[in-house]
Amino acid sequence: MNNFNRLIFILPFFILQMDAFASSAKSISLDNTLRTLIPADEPGCSVGVFENGNALIKNGYGLANAELNVAMSDHNVHRMASVSKQFTAMAVRLLADEGKIDLNKDISTYVTNLPMYGTKVSIESIIGHTAGMGDYDLISTYDYPDDFKAEKGALNLKAVSGHPFRIGNEDYLSVSEFHDVVKTLPLILPPETEWRYSNMGYIILAILVEEVSGLTLREYADKHIFKPLEMNNTFFADDANELVNNRAYGYTKDNDGNYINNMTNLFVVGDGGLHTNISDMQKWDAQFYAPKLGKNPTAFIQAFMQPNSSLAVNPVNENETHYANGQFISNSENGLVVHHSGGWLGARIIYRRYPDRQFMNLVMCSNTSIDDRKIADAIDKWYFGE
């Protein structure tokens, strides 16, 4: 082989190596930024950054367990808070795909012992937060400002000691007891008049799955979503006493700036409760480009990406955001973005998907005192080169 032919032969490999080096160097710069934003000796985050299914960053930063000084990793399982809603919506739409429910029918067609709302409340409107349903303040006003006025019909539950019921990590209701409470809540708005975020609506959707399928949301999602997608570390956690392998423990800072445990005893699912890790979330992300669920997966995922209502989340904003099955859909300076965040005791989560670039930005923090949005924004800035 002469020198010219040898050069032609090795040139493509040299170019590939240079591209790989440049990509690696760029990822190292992001890794350094993340280490600055997430201290190694404090409760931290698992971060997954993917492009076209390839990991640019897949790592843990900080601690997964501060008591035992265990470092966070990409394998840690996090509570996903309201990012769970898209999985609940998926379960409901799969029931419709099976022909077991009609999304346009009144919720009382399928769920027993609901109040007489006096108007039709469609399943579709509940998924899209336009059903006029309320939120946790309908149950208790604990930790709300003294001048907070609850909506008409609020229960204002009290603990045995007489104070407002503390939802989450102090006072306690079982899942079935909580379901019974949620079933009594009134509407706070006429349906289809305004977009209003409602965790209670998504708990009703979990009850819907259970009463129609005969399976809990955990069981139904495992059979029809997680197993088909091989999401082997993902589940709806509906048992406060179970052991969770590789759990990232939750923390927050007290008024003196010291870290304390911040775990919940509320294991109602639907509005939240999903537990997962980076690898499984990448499998979830990938199925939006190579769908596997539903009778006709391509048509099914296209329908899943359509807004549940023409009512905008932010109608006074020029750049309108709409809600589609547990996902916010917006036009951003970086193109179309599908996103949802979640915050609960011991959890701060941000999941952003940029379909035009098949780019995934996932920040899962088990420290509610950390600025997860600053982290996610830094990733976007790094990737899009702002």
Contacts in CASP RR format, 6 or more apart in sequence:
PFRMAT RR
TARGET T0000
AUTHOR 0000-0000-0000
METHOD contacts of the structure
MODEL  1
MNNFNRLIFILPFFILQMDAFASSAKSISLDNTLRTLIPADEPGCSVGVF
ENGNALIKNGYGLANAELNVAMSDHNVHRMASVSKQFTAMAVRLLADEGK
IDLNKDISTYVTNLPMYGTKVSIESIIGHTAGMGDYDLISTYDYPDDFKA
EKGALNLKAVSGHPFRIGNEDYLSVSEFHDVVKTLPLILPPETEWRYSNM
GYIILAILVEEVSGLTLREYADKHIFKPLEMNNTFFADDANELVNNRAYG
YTKDNDGNYINNMTNLFVVGDGGLHTNISDMQKWDAQFYAPKLGKNPTAF
IQAFMQPNSSLAVNPVNENETHYANGQFISNSENGLVVHHSGGWLGARII
YRRYPDRQFMNLVMCSNTSIDDRKIADAIDKWYFGE
1 9 0 8 1.000
23 56 0 8 1.000
26 56 0 8 1.000
26 382 0 8 1.000
27 56 0 8 1.000
27 57 0 8 1.000
29 382 0 8 1.000
30 49 0 8 1.000
30 56 0 8 1.000
30 57 0 8 1.000
30 378 0 8 1.000
30 379 0 8 1.000
30 382 0 8 1.000
31 57 0 8 1.000
31 59 0 8 1.000
33 378 0 8 1.000
33 382 0 8 1.000
34 47 0 8 1.000
34 57 0 8 1.000
34 59 0 8 1.000
34 61 0 8 1.000
34 375 0 8 1.000
34 378 0 8 1.000
35 61 0 8 1.000
37 61 0 8 1.000
37 371 0 8 1.000
37 374 0 8 1.000
37 375 0 8 1.000
37 378 0 8 1.000
38 44 0 8 1.000
38 45 0 8 1.000
38 61 0 8 1.000
38 62 0 8 1.000
38 365 0 8 1.000
38 370 0 8 1.000
38 375 0 8 1.000
39 62 0 8 1.000
40 61 0 8 1.000
40 62 0 8 1.000
40 63 0 8 1.000
40 71 0 8 1.000
41 62 0 8 1.000
41 63 0 8 1.000
42 62 0 8 1.000
42 63 0 8 1.000
42 66 0 8 1.000
42 259 0 8 1.000
42 367 0 8 1.000
42 370 0 8 1.000
43 62 0 8 1.000
43 63 0 8 1.000
43 64 0 8 1.000
43 66 0 8 1.000
43 249 0 8 1.000
43 250 0 8 1.000
43 251 0 8 1.000
43 259 0 8 1.000
43 365 0 8 1.000
43 366 0 8 1.000
43 367 0 8 1.000
43 370 0 8 1.000
44 60 0 8 1.000
44 61 0 8 1.000
44 62 0 8 1.000
44 63 0 8 1.000
44 64 0 8 1.000
44 72 0 8 1.000
44 248 0 8 1.000
44 365 0 8 1.000
44 366 0 8 1.000
44 367 0 8 1.000
44 370 0 8 1.000
45 60 0 8 1.000
45 61 0 8 1.000
45 62 0 8 1.000
45 72 0 8 1.000
45 348 0 8 1.000
45 363 0 8 1.000
45 364 0 8 1.000
45 365 0 8 1.000
45 366 0 8 1.000
45 367 0 8 1.000
45 370 0 8 1.000
45 372 0 8 1.000
45 375 0 8 1.000
46 59 0 8 1.000
46 60 0 8 1.000
46 61 0 8 1.000
46 72 0 8 1.000
46 73 0 8 1.000
46 74 0 8 1.000
46 76 0 8 1.000
46 78 0 8 1.000
46 248 0 8 1.000
46 277 0 8 1.000
46 278 0 8 1.000
46 364 0 8 1.000
47 57 0 8 1.000
47 58 0 8 1.000
47 59 0 8 1.000
47 60 0 8 1.000
47 61 0 8 1.000
47 278 0 8 1.000
47 362 0 8 1.000
47 363 0 8 1.000
47 364 0 8 1.000
47 375 0 8 1.000
47 379 0 8 1.000
48 55 0 8 1.000
48 57 0 8 1.000
48 58 0 8 1.000
48 59 0 8 1.000
48 74 0 8 1.000
48 278 0 8 1.000
48 281 0 8 1.000
48 282 0 8 1.000
48 360 0 8 1.000
48 361 0 8 1.000
48 362 0 8 1.000
48 363 0 8 1.000
49 55 0 8 1.000
49 56 0 8 1.000
49 57 0 8 1.000
49 58 0 8 1.000
49 360 0 8 1.000
49 361 0 8 1.000
49 362 0 8 1.000
49 379 0 8 1.000
49 383 0 8 1.000
50 56 0 8 1.000
50 58 0 8 1.000
50 282 0 8 1.000
50 285 0 8 1.000
50 358 0 8 1.000
50 359 0 8 1.000
50 360 0 8 1.000
50 362 0 8 1.000
51 357 0 8 1.000
51 358 0 8 1.000
51 359 0 8 1.000
51 360 0 8 1.000
51 383 0 8 1.000
52 358 0 8 1.000
53 282 0 8 1.000
53 285 0 8 1.000
53 286 0 8 1.000
53 358 0 8 1.000
53 360 0 8 1.000
55 282 0 8 1.000
56 383 0 8 1.000
57 379 0 8 1.000
58 74 0 8 1.000
58 278 0 8 1.000
58 279 0 8 1.000
59 73 0 8 1.000
59 74 0 8 1.000
60 71 0 8 1.000
60 72 0 8 1.000
60 73 0 8 1.000
60 74 0 8 1.000
60 76 0 8 1.000
61 72 0 8 1.000
62 71 0 8 1.000
62 72 0 8 1.000
63 69 0 8 1.000
63 70 0 8 1.000
63 71 0 8 1.000
63 72 0 8 1.000
64 70 0 8 1.000
64 71 0 8 1.000
64 72 0 8 1.000
64 73 0 8 1.000
64 76 0 8 1.000
64 246 0 8 1.000
64 247 0 8 1.000
64 248 0 8 1.000
64 249 0 8 1.000
64 366 0 8 1.000
65 248 0 8 1.000
65 249 0 8 1.000
66 249 0 8 1.000
66 251 0 8 1.000
66 259 0 8 1.000
67 249 0 8 1.000
72 248 0 8 1.000
72 366 0 8 1.000
73 246 0 8 1.000
74 277 0 8 1.000
74 278 0 8 1.000
74 279 0 8 1.000
75 233 0 8 1.000
75 246 0 8 1.000
75 277 0 8 1.000
75 278 0 8 1.000
75 279 0 8 1.000
76 246 0 8 1.000
76 247 0 8 1.000
76 248 0 8 1.000
76 277 0 8 1.000
76 364 0 8 1.000
76 366 0 8 1.000
77 233 0 8 1.000
77 244 0 8 1.000
77 245 0 8 1.000
77 246 0 8 1.000
77 247 0 8 1.000
77 248 0 8 1.000
77 275 0 8 1.000
77 276 0 8 1.000
77 277 0 8 1.000
78 248 0 8 1.000
78 275 0 8 1.000
78 276 0 8 1.000
78 277 0 8 1.000
78 347 0 8 1.000
78 349 0 8 1.000
78 364 0 8 1.000
78 365 0 8 1.000
78 366 0 8 1.000
79 237 0 8 1.000
79 248 0 8 1.000
79 264 0 8 1.000
79 272 0 8 1.000
79 273 0 8 1.000
79 274 0 8 1.000
79 275 0 8 1.000
79 344 0 8 1.000
79 346 0 8 1.000
79 347 0 8 1.000
79 366 0 8 1.000
80 272 0 8 1.000
80 273 0 8 1.000
80 274 0 8 1.000
80 275 0 8 1.000
80 276 0 8 1.000
80 342 0 8 1.000
80 347 0 8 1.000
80 349 0 8 1.000
80 364 0 8 1.000
81 272 0 8 1.000
81 273 0 8 1.000
81 341 0 8 1.000
81 342 0 8 1.000
81 343 0 8 1.000
81 344 0 8 1.000
81 347 0 8 1.000
81 348 0 8 1.000
81 349 0 8 1.000
82 199 0 8 1.000
82 271 0 8 1.000
82 272 0 8 1.000
82 340 0 8 1.000
82 341 0 8 1.000
82 342 0 8 1.000
82 343 0 8 1.000
82 344 0 8 1.000
82 349 0 8 1.000
83 272 0 8 1.000
83 274 0 8 1.000
83 340 0 8 1.000
83 341 0 8 1.000
83 342 0 8 1.000
83 349 0 8 1.000
83 351 0 8 1.000
84 236 0 8 1.000
84 269 0 8 1.000
84 270 0 8 1.000
84 271 0 8 1.000
84 272 0 8 1.000
84 273 0 8 1.000
84 274 0 8 1.000
85 202 0 8 1.000
85 270 0 8 1.000
85 271 0 8 1.000
85 272 0 8 1.000
85 326 0 8 1.000
85 340 0 8 1.000
86 325 0 8 1.000
86 326 0 8 1.000
86 327 0 8 1.000
86 340 0 8 1.000
87 221 0 8 1.000
87 225 0 8 1.000
87 236 0 8 1.000
87 274 0 8 1.000
87 284 0 8 1.000
88 202 0 8 1.000
88 205 0 8 1.000
88 206 0 8 1.000
88 209 0 8 1.000
88 217 0 8 1.000
88 221 0 8 1.000
88 269 0 8 1.000
88 270 0 8 1.000
88 271 0 8 1.000
88 272 0 8 1.000
88 326 0 8 1.000
89 127 0 8 1.000
89 205 0 8 1.000
89 304 0 8 1.000
89 325 0 8 1.000
89 326 0 8 1.000
90 221 0 8 1.000
90 225 0 8 1.000
90 293 0 8 1.000
90 304 0 8 1.000
90 325 0 8 1.000
91 205 0 8 1.000
91 209 0 8 1.000
91 217 0 8 1.000
91 220 0 8 1.000
91 221 0 8 1.000
91 224 0 8 1.000
91 225 0 8 1.000
92 101 0 8 1.000
92 103 0 8 1.000
92 123 0 8 1.000
92 127 0 8 1.000
92 205 0 8 1.000
92 208 0 8 1.000
92 209 0 8 1.000
93 103 0 8 1.000
93 127 0 8 1.000
93 300 0 8 1.000
93 303 0 8 1.000
93 304 0 8 1.000
93 325 0 8 1.000
94 224 0 8 1.000
94 225 0 8 1.000
94 293 0 8 1.000
94 294 0 8 1.000
95 101 0 8 1.000
95 208 0 8 1.000
95 209 0 8 1.000
95 212 0 8 1.000
95 213 0 8 1.000
95 220 0 8 1.000
96 102 0 8 1.000
96 103 0 8 1.000
96 123 0 8 1.000
97 294 0 8 1.000
97 295 0 8 1.000
97 300 0 8 1.000
100 212 0 8 1.000
100 213 0 8 1.000
101 110 0 8 1.000
101 123 0 8 1.000
101 208 0 8 1.000
101 212 0 8 1.000
102 109 0 8 1.000
102 123 0 8 1.000
103 122 0 8 1.000
103 123 0 8 1.000
103 124 0 8 1.000
103 127 0 8 1.000
104 122 0 8 1.000
104 123 0 8 1.000
104 124 0 8 1.000
105 122 0 8 1.000
105 123 0 8 1.000
106 120 0 8 1.000
106 121 0 8 1.000
106 122 0 8 1.000
107 114 0 8 1.000
107 121 0 8 1.000
107 122 0 8 1.000
107 123 0 8 1.000
107 126 0 8 1.000
107 131 0 8 1.000
107 204 0 8 1.000
107 208 0 8 1.000
108 114 0 8 1.000
108 117 0 8 1.000
108 121 0 8 1.000
110 123 0 8 1.000
110 208 0 8 1.000
110 211 0 8 1.000
110 212 0 8 1.000
111 183 0 8 1.000
111 204 0 8 1.000
111 207 0 8 1.000
111 208 0 8 1.000
111 211 0 8 1.000
112 211 0 8 1.000
113 183 0 8 1.000
114 183 0 8 1.000
114 204 0 8 1.000
115 183 0 8 1.000
115 184 0 8 1.000
115 185 0 8 1.000
115 186 0 8 1.000
117 186 0 8 1.000
117 187 0 8 1.000
119 187 0 8 1.000
119 190 0 8 1.000
119 191 0 8 1.000
120 191 0 8 1.000
121 131 0 8 1.000
121 132 0 8 1.000
121 133 0 8 1.000
121 187 0 8 1.000
121 191 0 8 1.000
122 131 0 8 1.000
122 191 0 8 1.000
123 205 0 8 1.000
123 208 0 8 1.000
124 308 0 8 1.000
124 309 0 8 1.000
125 131 0 8 1.000
125 132 0 8 1.000
125 191 0 8 1.000
125 192 0 8 1.000
125 308 0 8 1.000
125 309 0 8 1.000
126 133 0 8 1.000
126 198 0 8 1.000
126 201 0 8 1.000
126 202 0 8 1.000
126 204 0 8 1.000
126 205 0 8 1.000
127 205 0 8 1.000
127 308 0 8 1.000
127 325 0 8 1.000
127 326 0 8 1.000
128 195 0 8 1.000
128 307 0 8 1.000
128 308 0 8 1.000
128 309 0 8 1.000
128 323 0 8 1.000
128 324 0 8 1.000
128 325 0 8 1.000
128 326 0 8 1.000
129 195 0 8 1.000
129 196 0 8 1.000
129 197 0 8 1.000
129 198 0 8 1.000
129 201 0 8 1.000
129 308 0 8 1.000
129 323 0 8 1.000
130 191 0 8 1.000
130 192 0 8 1.000
130 193 0 8 1.000
130 194 0 8 1.000
130 195 0 8 1.000
130 196 0 8 1.000
130 308 0 8 1.000
130 309 0 8 1.000
130 311 0 8 1.000
131 187 0 8 1.000
131 191 0 8 1.000
131 192 0 8 1.000
131 198 0 8 1.000
131 201 0 8 1.000
132 187 0 8 1.000
132 188 0 8 1.000
132 189 0 8 1.000
132 190 0 8 1.000
132 191 0 8 1.000
132 193 0 8 1.000
132 194 0 8 1.000
132 196 0 8 1.000
132 198 0 8 1.000
133 185 0 8 1.000
133 187 0 8 1.000
133 188 0 8 1.000
133 196 0 8 1.000
133 198 0 8 1.000
133 200 0 8 1.000
133 201 0 8 1.000
133 204 0 8 1.000
134 151 0 8 1.000
134 185 0 8 1.000
134 187 0 8 1.000
134 188 0 8 1.000
134 196 0 8 1.000
134 198 0 8 1.000
134 199 0 8 1.000
134 200 0 8 1.000
134 201 0 8 1.000
135 197 0 8 1.000
135 198 0 8 1.000
135 199 0 8 1.000
135 200 0 8 1.000
136 167 0 8 1.000
136 199 0 8 1.000
136 200 0 8 1.000
137 144 0 8 1.000
137 148 0 8 1.000
137 150 0 8 1.000
137 151 0 8 1.000
137 154 0 8 1.000
138 150 0 8 1.000
138 151 0 8 1.000
138 153 0 8 1.000
138 154 0 8 1.000
138 155 0 8 1.000
138 185 0 8 1.000
138 186 0 8 1.000
138 188 0 8 1.000
138 200 0 8 1.000
139 154 0 8 1.000
139 155 0 8 1.000
139 157 0 8 1.000
139 165 0 8 1.000
139 167 0 8 1.000
139 181 0 8 1.000
139 182 0 8 1.000
139 185 0 8 1.000
140 155 0 8 1.000
140 156 0 8 1.000
140 157 0 8 1.000
140 164 0 8 1.000
140 165 0 8 1.000
140 166 0 8 1.000
140 167 0 8 1.000
141 148 0 8 1.000
141 150 0 8 1.000
141 154 0 8 1.000
141 156 0 8 1.000
141 164 0 8 1.000
142 163 0 8 1.000
142 164 0 8 1.000
142 165 0 8 1.000
142 166 0 8 1.000
142 167 0 8 1.000
143 166 0 8 1.000
150 156 0 8 1.000
151 188 0 8 1.000
152 186 0 8 1.000
152 188 0 8 1.000
153 185 0 8 1.000
153 186 0 8 1.000
155 181 0 8 1.000
155 184 0 8 1.000
155 185 0 8 1.000
156 164 0 8 1.000
157 164 0 8 1.000
157 165 0 8 1.000
157 181 0 8 1.000
158 164 0 8 1.000
158 165 0 8 1.000
159 165 0 8 1.000
159 166 0 8 1.000
159 171 0 8 1.000
165 171 0 8 1.000
167 266 0 8 1.000
168 264 0 8 1.000
168 265 0 8 1.000
168 266 0 8 1.000
168 345 0 8 1.000
169 262 0 8 1.000
169 263 0 8 1.000
169 264 0 8 1.000
169 265 0 8 1.000
169 266 0 8 1.000
169 345 0 8 1.000
170 265 0 8 1.000
172 265 0 8 1.000
173 181 0 8 1.000
173 266 0 8 1.000
175 238 0 8 1.000
175 267 0 8 1.000
175 268 0 8 1.000
175 269 0 8 1.000
178 203 0 8 1.000
178 266 0 8 1.000
178 268 0 8 1.000
179 203 0 8 1.000
179 207 0 8 1.000
179 268 0 8 1.000
182 200 0 8 1.000
182 201 0 8 1.000
182 203 0 8 1.000
182 204 0 8 1.000
182 207 0 8 1.000
183 204 0 8 1.000
183 207 0 8 1.000
185 200 0 8 1.000
188 196 0 8 1.000
189 196 0 8 1.000
192 309 0 8 1.000
192 311 0 8 1.000
194 311 0 8 1.000
195 309 0 8 1.000
195 311 0 8 1.000
195 312 0 8 1.000
195 313 0 8 1.000
195 315 0 8 1.000
195 323 0 8 1.000
199 271 0 8 1.000
199 272 0 8 1.000
200 271 0 8 1.000
201 271 0 8 1.000
202 270 0 8 1.000
202 271 0 8 1.000
202 272 0 8 1.000
203 268 0 8 1.000
203 270 0 8 1.000
203 271 0 8 1.000
205 270 0 8 1.000
206 217 0 8 1.000
206 268 0 8 1.000
206 269 0 8 1.000
206 270 0 8 1.000
206 271 0 8 1.000
209 215 0 8 1.000
209 216 0 8 1.000
209 217 0 8 1.000
209 220 0 8 1.000
210 216 0 8 1.000
210 217 0 8 1.000
210 220 0 8 1.000
213 220 0 8 1.000
215 223 0 8 1.000
216 236 0 8 1.000
216 238 0 8 1.000
217 236 0 8 1.000
217 238 0 8 1.000
217 269 0 8 1.000
217 270 0 8 1.000
218 235 0 8 1.000
218 236 0 8 1.000
218 237 0 8 1.000
218 238 0 8 1.000
218 269 0 8 1.000
221 235 0 8 1.000
221 236 0 8 1.000
222 235 0 8 1.000
224 293 0 8 1.000
225 231 0 8 1.000
225 293 0 8 1.000
226 232 0 8 1.000
226 234 0 8 1.000
226 235 0 8 1.000
226 280 0 8 1.000
228 292 0 8 1.000
228 293 0 8 1.000
229 280 0 8 1.000
229 283 0 8 1.000
229 284 0 8 1.000
229 287 0 8 1.000
229 292 0 8 1.000
229 293 0 8 1.000
230 283 0 8 1.000
231 276 0 8 1.000
231 280 0 8 1.000
231 283 0 8 1.000
231 284 0 8 1.000
232 280 0 8 1.000
233 245 0 8 1.000
233 246 0 8 1.000
233 275 0 8 1.000
233 276 0 8 1.000
233 277 0 8 1.000
233 279 0 8 1.000
233 280 0 8 1.000
234 274 0 8 1.000
234 275 0 8 1.000
234 276 0 8 1.000
234 277 0 8 1.000
234 280 0 8 1.000
234 284 0 8 1.000
235 274 0 8 1.000
235 275 0 8 1.000
235 276 0 8 1.000
236 269 0 8 1.000
236 270 0 8 1.000
236 272 0 8 1.000
236 273 0 8 1.000
236 274 0 8 1.000
236 275 0 8 1.000
237 244 0 8 1.000
237 267 0 8 1.000
237 269 0 8 1.000
237 273 0 8 1.000
237 274 0 8 1.000
237 275 0 8 1.000
238 267 0 8 1.000
238 268 0 8 1.000
238 269 0 8 1.000
238 273 0 8 1.000
239 267 0 8 1.000
240 265 0 8 1.000
240 267 0 8 1.000
244 275 0 8 1.000
246 277 0 8 1.000
247 275 0 8 1.000
248 364 0 8 1.000
248 366 0 8 1.000
249 261 0 8 1.000
249 263 0 8 1.000
249 366 0 8 1.000
250 261 0 8 1.000
250 262 0 8 1.000
250 263 0 8 1.000
250 345 0 8 1.000
250 346 0 8 1.000
250 347 0 8 1.000
250 366 0 8 1.000
250 367 0 8 1.000
250 368 0 8 1.000
251 259 0 8 1.000
251 260 0 8 1.000
251 261 0 8 1.000
251 262 0 8 1.000
251 346 0 8 1.000
251 366 0 8 1.000
251 367 0 8 1.000
251 368 0 8 1.000
251 369 0 8 1.000
252 259 0 8 1.000
252 260 0 8 1.000
252 262 0 8 1.000
252 345 0 8 1.000
252 346 0 8 1.000
252 367 0 8 1.000
252 368 0 8 1.000
252 369 0 8 1.000
253 259 0 8 1.000
253 260 0 8 1.000
253 369 0 8 1.000
254 260 0 8 1.000
259 367 0 8 1.000
259 369 0 8 1.000
262 345 0 8 1.000
262 346 0 8 1.000
262 368 0 8 1.000
263 345 0 8 1.000
263 346 0 8 1.000
264 344 0 8 1.000
264 345 0 8 1.000
264 346 0 8 1.000
267 273 0 8 1.000
272 344 0 8 1.000
276 284 0 8 1.000
278 362 0 8 1.000
278 364 0 8 1.000
281 351 0 8 1.000
281 360 0 8 1.000
281 362 0 8 1.000
282 360 0 8 1.000
285 353 0 8 1.000
285 360 0 8 1.000
285 362 0 8 1.000
287 293 0 8 1.000
287 301 0 8 1.000
288 301 0 8 1.000
288 305 0 8 1.000
288 338 0 8 1.000
288 353 0 8 1.000
288 355 0 8 1.000
289 355 0 8 1.000
289 358 0 8 1.000
291 297 0 8 1.000
291 298 0 8 1.000
291 300 0 8 1.000
291 301 0 8 1.000
293 300 0 8 1.000
293 301 0 8 1.000
294 300 0 8 1.000
304 324 0 8 1.000
304 325 0 8 1.000
305 324 0 8 1.000
305 325 0 8 1.000
305 327 0 8 1.000
305 329 0 8 1.000
305 338 0 8 1.000
306 324 0 8 1.000
307 322 0 8 1.000
307 323 0 8 1.000
307 324 0 8 1.000
307 329 0 8 1.000
308 323 0 8 1.000
308 324 0 8 1.000
308 325 0 8 1.000
309 322 0 8 1.000
309 323 0 8 1.000
312 320 0 8 1.000
312 321 0 8 1.000
312 322 0 8 1.000
313 320 0 8 1.000
313 321 0 8 1.000
313 322 0 8 1.000
313 323 0 8 1.000
313 328 0 8 1.000
314 320 0 8 1.000
314 321 0 8 1.000
319 330 0 8 1.000
319 331 0 8 1.000
319 332 0 8 1.000
320 330 0 8 1.000
321 328 0 8 1.000
321 329 0 8 1.000
321 330 0 8 1.000
322 328 0 8 1.000
322 329 0 8 1.000
322 330 0 8 1.000
323 329 0 8 1.000
324 338 0 8 1.000
326 340 0 8 1.000
327 338 0 8 1.000
327 339 0 8 1.000
327 340 0 8 1.000
328 338 0 8 1.000
328 339 0 8 1.000
328 340 0 8 1.000
329 336 0 8 1.000
329 337 0 8 1.000
329 338 0 8 1.000
330 336 0 8 1.000
330 337 0 8 1.000
330 339 0 8 1.000
331 337 0 8 1.000
333 386 0 8 1.000
334 354 0 8 1.000
334 380 0 8 1.000
334 384 0 8 1.000
335 354 0 8 1.000
335 356 0 8 1.000
336 354 0 8 1.000
336 355 0 8 1.000
336 356 0 8 1.000
337 352 0 8 1.000
337 353 0 8 1.000
337 354 0 8 1.000
338 352 0 8 1.000
338 353 0 8 1.000
338 354 0 8 1.000
338 355 0 8 1.000
339 350 0 8 1.000
339 351 0 8 1.000
339 352 0 8 1.000
339 353 0 8 1.000
340 351 0 8 1.000
341 348 0 8 1.000
341 349 0 8 1.000
341 350 0 8 1.000
341 351 0 8 1.000
341 372 0 8 1.000
341 373 0 8 1.000
342 348 0 8 1.000
342 349 0 8 1.000
342 350 0 8 1.000
343 349 0 8 1.000
343 368 0 8 1.000
345 368 0 8 1.000
346 366 0 8 1.000
346 367 0 8 1.000
346 368 0 8 1.000
347 364 0 8 1.000
347 365 0 8 1.000
347 366 0 8 1.000
347 368 0 8 1.000
348 363 0 8 1.000
348 365 0 8 1.000
348 366 0 8 1.000
348 367 0 8 1.000
348 368 0 8 1.000
348 370 0 8 1.000
348 372 0 8 1.000
349 363 0 8 1.000
349 364 0 8 1.000
349 365 0 8 1.000
349 372 0 8 1.000
350 361 0 8 1.000
350 362 0 8 1.000
350 363 0 8 1.000
350 372 0 8 1.000
350 373 0 8 1.000
350 375 0 8 1.000
350 376 0 8 1.000
351 360 0 8 1.000
351 361 0 8 1.000
351 362 0 8 1.000
351 363 0 8 1.000
352 360 0 8 1.000
352 361 0 8 1.000
352 362 0 8 1.000
352 376 0 8 1.000
352 380 0 8 1.000
353 359 0 8 1.000
353 360 0 8 1.000
353 361 0 8 1.000
354 360 0 8 1.000
354 361 0 8 1.000
359 383 0 8 1.000
361 376 0 8 1.000
361 379 0 8 1.000
361 380 0 8 1.000
361 383 0 8 1.000
363 372 0 8 1.000
363 375 0 8 1.000
363 376 0 8 1.000
363 379 0 8 1.000
365 372 0 8 1.000
365 375 0 8 1.000
380 386 0 8 1.000
END
